[in-house]
């Protein structure tokens, strides 16, 4: 049985009528940028997350960078994040003028370890940027308490965690801003790159809208039917990081049924949990106070590379995330963080393997993938 890692085309097929109608609506309107679809999607996404504002941008990377700029990051300010994330997290810090600083992860959750966070704070630390890894919320209670007590800004990297919850509250609403990716492979995947920032702070939302659109003051109409169009005021040097109307419309078409697809992800993950419970592999922990949306299902196995070859021979796709870790990548050699600098993250990275999981996956495909893992690793 062939088991792909994901299937965006199947997701499109399940919503073909809604997505096609949304895109056609935009094309027929002649308004392709900063129009009613974006405004409506921002309002609907904010309501879904439980935040006052949401600002659509061109990518998850842009969401992080503009959030850091909007909160007034200054050259040399440290931003603390984790080594087991993708380059956009750290490049956004650098591009916003900050300094990257890393915190080791918890050996059980693979998210930022609050105990290590406290030790990593220096007099240059300005922002804490935890990553909700693979759809599992970071340990937000102690992280929030530490940032408040130390006078730091909390911004959430929720790129992989749309819809995830901590104690019944959506991620993206604990910090001053939450940053999401809407790329095709994400939990709410669009028809191309996209991102969005949530916040309860109206002044931050206003500045994000300025920064994403060249620094222009809000209110410029791009409707070709506007007889008095044209003219603008530049408030600051901004960026070209807007979420266009077609992508916003397609995302609007998918948002109402997002929780249905999340529930299917969770069902598939629960099936993996049952099938792998007695195998010699570490499976993701399940906690009652979190709602994991399972962007991916990652297990720890010995001889990971051989395991991947074994599964591939049976037609089962796997993936390795964030290996080597960021501090071992050439671009971050300047951090001078050698082997052993972040032992928990390093130990997990060498053994972690992501199994197929997507909303349209069949139980038989989950069973085939789990059976292959069990055949390779044996019983616990």
N, C-alpha and C positions, 0 to 999 in steps of 0.2 A: 504494500500500500504506500503510495506517495503521500507524504505529509509536508506541505509547504510551510514556511515559517509564518507567512501572512498571506492575505488575499484581498487587497484593496478593491479589485474588480468585482469580487463577490459582494462586497459591501455596497458598491455603487449599484449593482444589479438589484439589490434588495430595496433600493430607494430611487430607482431610475426615474419614475414618473415625477416625483417631487423635485429631484435635482435638475432634471431637464427643464421643467417648467420654471424653476427659479432662474436658471441661466438664460432662458429665452426671455424672461421678463426683463432682465437687465439689458440684454442686447437690443430689445425693442424700445427701451426707454431712452437710449442714447447717452445715459449718465453712467460713466464707467469708473469714476473715482470720487470719493468723499460725498456719497449720495445717500438716498434713503435706505438702501439695503444695509450699508455699514452702520448707520445710525440705529436701525432696528435690531441688528445683530448685537451691537454693543449693549443695548438695553436688555435684550433677552438673555444674553450671557451673564450680565451683572445680576439679573434676577435669579438665574439658575445657581450662581455661586453664593448669593446672599450678600453682595457688595453694593455700594451705592453707585459706583461708576465702573465702566470697562472701556478701554481704549484699544481699538484694533490697530495692529501694526503689521509690518511686512513679514516678520518671522519671529520665532522664539528668541533668536539671538538679539534682534532689535528690541524685543520686549525687555530683556535684561539690561542692555546698554542704555536705553532711554530711561528706564526706571532708575538706574544709578545716576545718570545725569540729572534727572528731575529732582532727586533728593539732595543735590548739591555736592556730590563727591568732588573732592579737590585733589590735585596732583599729589601723589605720595600717600594718600589715605589708604589704609589696609582694608581689604575685604576678605573675610574668612569664609572659605567654602571647603569642599571635600576633594580628594584626589581621584575618586572614582566617578567622574562625570565626563561629559564630552567637552571638547574645546570651546564651544560657544559660551559656556558658563564663565570660563576664565578669560577668554578673549574679550568678552563684553566688559569685564572689569578693567582690563588694560586699555581698551579703546575708550573707556569713559575717564581714563586718567588715573585709575587706582592701581594699587599694588596687590598682586595675588598672594594670599597666605592660606595654607592648607591645614585642615584639622582631620585627624584620623577618624575612622568610622567604628561603629559598634559591631562586635563580631557576630551578633545575632541578626540585626536588622540591616546592616550595611549602610545605614544612614549616619549622619553626623552624630558623634558621641558627645553628649552634653558635658561629660566630665572632662574630655579632652578639649572641648571648646573653652571652658573656663581657663584652662592652663595656657591656651594659645593667644589669649587677648593681650595686647600690648597698648602702650600709650598712643600708638598710631592707628589702632583699630577704629574704624568708623561704621562698618556695615557687616552684618552676619547674613550669609546667603546659603542656607541649607537647601539641599536637593531632596525632593520627595522621590526617592529612587524607585524606578520600575512601577510607579503607581502606589507605593506604600508611603503614607505620611511620615515625615521625620518626627522625632520625639519632641513635639511642640511645647508641651508644658514646661519642662525645664529650660528649653532654648528661649522661649518667650520670657520666662522669669529672669534669666541671665541678661538678656539684652535690655530689659527694662531697668534692672538694677545697675547695670554698667553704663547706661545712657547711650546705647548703640541702636542703630537702625536695623530692623529686621525686614528683609526682602525674601520672599519665597521663590525658589526655582521649582515651579510646578509643571515643567515642560512635559513630564511623563505622567501627570496625575490629575488631569481634568476629572472632576467628579469625586475624587478621593475625599474622605472625611476623617476628622479626628474628634472623637466624642460628639458625633452628630453635626459637626460644623465643617463646611467645605474648606479644603485647603485654598490658599490664595486670599484668605480673609484674616489671617493671624498677624501678618506683618503689615507694614505701611503700604506695601504693594505685593501683589502676586503675579508672577510672570509665566505665561503658558505658551507652548508651541501648538500650532494647528497644522503642522506638516502632515502629509498623507499617512505616515506610519504611526501617528500618535492616536491617543484614545478617541479624541474628536479630530479626525483627520480630514483635511480639506482637499481641494483639487489643485494643490501646489503649496508653496510656502505661505505661512501665515503665523501670526502670533497675536496675543492680547494681554493687556495688563489690567488687573483689578485693583481698586483702591476705594476707601471710604473718604478720602481727602479730596475735596473739590479743587483746591489749588493745585495739587499734584496732577489730577486728571486734566486740568486746563493746560498745565505746562507740557504734559505728554502730547497733547493734541498739537501744540505749537512745535515741539521738537520733531514730531514725525513728519511735518509738512513744511520743511525748509526753514522753519522759524517764523512762518507767516502767522499773523494774527487770525484767529478764527473768524468765520463768517463770510469768507469769499465763496461765492456761488460758482460751481462748475457746471451748472445746468445750461446747455447750449440754447435753451429757450429764454433765458434771462436776458431781457433787452438792455439791461444796465450792468452787464457783467464786466469783469476786469477791475484792476486796481487792488493793491494790497499794501499792508504795512508789515515790515520785517521787524519782529521784536528781538530776535537773536539769531545767530547762525545755527540753523537746525539741520535736519537730515531728510532724505527722501525715503521714508520708511512707512508708507501708507498701506493698509489692507484694501485691496481693490474691491469693486462692487460685485464682480462675478464670484470671487472667492467668498465674500461675505454672504451672498445669496445662497450659495451651495451649503455653507455652514449653517445658515438658518434652516435649510431644509433637513439637515441631519440632527440638529440640536433637540427637537422634541422627542426623538426616540433614542437619545444617547443613553439614558438609564437602562433601557431594554438591552442594549448591546453591552453595557457594563455588567449587567446581571448575567449575561451569557458568558462573559469572560470569567466572572466569579464562579459560575457553575463548572466551567472547564477546569479552573484551578482547583476547585474542591475535588473533582474527579482525579486529577493528578495527585492531590494530597492522599486520597484513599489508596490509590494504586501503588504509590511509592512509600507508604508509611513504614513498611518493613524492609526497605532496601537500604543498602549501604551508601546513601546519598543524603545530604542535608537539604531539606525542602524549606520553602519560605515559611517563617513563623506566622501564626494566625493569632491576633489579639482582638479581644472583644471591643476595645475602645477605638479601633481603626476600621475604616472601610477601604480596603486595598482594591484598586481598580485594575490591577494586573495588566499594565502595559506589556509586560512579559513575565514569563514564569521561569525563574532561575534556580538551578540546583547546584550544589557543590559536590564534585566527584573527584576521586583520585585519578590521575592520568587522564586529565580532561581531553587532551588532543586525541588520544587513542579512542576515547569514548565518542568523540564527534565523528571520527572515521568509521567506527562501528555503526553508529546510527545512520550515517550517510549511505553506507552499503545497503541498508534496508530502505532507502528512499526517504529518510526523515531528516529534514533540514534543522540545523541548530545555528546559534549565533553566539559570538563572544563579545561582550561589551566591556569597554574601558580597560583593555589590556594590550600593551603596557599602560599603567596608570599615568596620569598627567605629569607627575614629577619625574617620570622616567622617559618622557618624550623629549626629543631634541629641542623643541621650541621653549621648553621650560628648564633647560639646563642651568639657567641663571639662578634658579631657586637653590641650587647646590644641596638638594635633598637626595642623598644616596639610598641604596638598599637598606631597608630596616627603618627608614624614617617614619613610615606609617604602617606598622606591622599588621594591624587588623585588615586594612584595605588590601595590602599586598598578599596576605594569605588567602583572602577570598578571590582576588583577581586571578590567581594561578589555578584555581579549581572551578571557577564559575562557568556554567554553560546554560544558555537560554533554550528552552524547548518551545515548540510551536504553540502559540495561543493567540487566537483572534476570534471575533464574535461568531463567525460562520463555521468554525471548526466543528467537525462531527465527533460524537463520543467515540466512534470507532477509530478515528485518527488519534485522539488523546490516548486511547487504550494501546494502539500500536506503538506510539512514542514511549509510553511508560513501560510497556513490555520490553522494549529494546534497552531502556536504561537498566531495568532489573536484570536482564540477561547479561549485561556488561558488568555491573557493579556487584551483583550477588546480594544475599541477605545481610542485614545489619549485624 
